[in-house]
Amino acid sequence: MLLYFVRHGEAEPARGKTDEERELTAAGLAQVQRAAGVIQRMAVQVEVVYCSPRARAQQTAAQLAQALGKQVEVSRALDFDFGPSAVTDFVHAHSTADLMFVGHEPTMSNTLETITGARVIMRPGSIACVELTSRATLRGELVWFGSPGLMDALAGS
């Protein structure tokens, strides 16, 4: 089972909006579209793209899901309190299907570290792929990590 952890793309500053309403910047949307093209060319297959209810995460998830031909499921479990227990719940709800999670920092990095032991910083637009080696203890190996710069380079921009 593969799990993909994605931090939303670059978001606009609050400036009169609530944090829930903050959207991707034009650069952030372009960044996510390039990453979506890369994962599509990599033939990533997931059963579900789960995302936080915040606008920037939903916009990011929509681009990725479109590239993968999947639907987005919004879940409060991917908000700022996302963690290993939420991953466990999602994993147990699916037999062996690969899943994608779109959320925020620092919970994405912290969750990755707990599952894999790998210390990564999920900058906006980062994607990490984890192979789950134990569903029972929620342990896995970091298979690959795509920083925004790497995803841009792979996209040819």
Secondary structure, 3 states (H helix, E strand, C coil): CEEEEEECCCECCCCCCCHHHCCECHHHHHHHHHHHHHHHHCCCCCCEEEECCCHHHHHHHHHHHHHHCCCEEECHHHCCCCCHHHHHHHHHHCCCCCEEEEECCCHHHHHHHHHHCCCCCCCCCCEEEEEEEECCCCEEEEEEEECHHHHHHHHCC
